Amino acid sequence: MLENVAEFMPKMAVSQDAVPVAEVCSFQDAVKTFKLTTLDSLTTAHMKRRQRQQFQGLIKRVREWRNKVRDKPGLSMMLLSNQVGIGKTHIARAVVSSFSAIIGDLQFLDGEPQFGLEKRARLYTARELIAYLGGDESRDLWQIVPRSVECLVIDDLGREGYLDFVQANQQAAEKQARYFHLINHLYQRMQNDRYPVAIFITTNLDEAGCKSLLGDAVWSRILEMCPRGYIVQVGGLDDYRMVKSGRGQ
């Protein structure tokens, strides 16, 4: 979990008429009530000491990025690894949780906290996203990434699958066109300071693979949105699913 994630959650205005009331809701209440994913809930017990240190360094980098986004909206990050089972999707979901905000007045009913949660991040798998984009340049991207969204999380870039109604020899070009339509839209929002959106991407591709998938124009924009240090290559970690099943080393 982003251990200091509570600082990203605005304090609530407390109604004077609601009795009893509490001035502050803890992040633990939000985690329990809405079953939020957190970074701290991803176990490192199966990791060797060196692996644990490396993984903790990765989590620290994610936290630093999340802190900087508050002052620099649109700052983006990519997490690259050719390994599976190291927690990339878990981290992606935790990033979404970190962009959540408690809304409304907090009161307790039968000892349970009553409040609302607004998610200011949107998570898509690459397969979902490429389908939503639909290849139609007239499609309203403000619906896919609304003004209220501060972060777009794309999980498993490179696993878009086969596009229906697109000829086999046009698959790569069609994917590049769809991604350009989206990323250029978000790039312009960042450039114009008009509802800027940070992007957080996980992928099993390396940088060369990402560039090949997305195309030169999109990759160039990604590099500007993810400055040096925010494209992170991760390797050397054990697949926690293999370890959990007793098949790991």
LINTAVEN-V53842 format. One record per run of one state. SS is the DSSP state (~ for helix, > for strand, _ for the rest). FROM is the first residue (numbers start at 1). LEN is the number of residues. If there is no record, write none. Layout:
BEGIN
{{SS/FROM/LEN} {SS/FROM/LEN}}
END
This chain:
BEGIN
{{_/1/4} {~/5/4} {_/9/12} {>/21/1} {_/22/5} {~/27/8} {_/35/4} {~/39/3} {_/42/7} {~/49/23} {_/72/5} {>/77/4} {_/81/7} {~/88/11} {_/99/1} {>/100/10} {_/110/2} {>/112/8} {_/120/1} {>/121/5} {~/126/8} {_/134/7} {~/141/4} {_/145/6} {>/151/7} {_/158/10} {~/168/24} {_/192/6} {>/198/6} {_/204/3} {~/207/8} {_/215/1} {~/216/10} {_/226/5} {>/231/3} {_/234/6} {~/240/5} {_/245/5}}
END
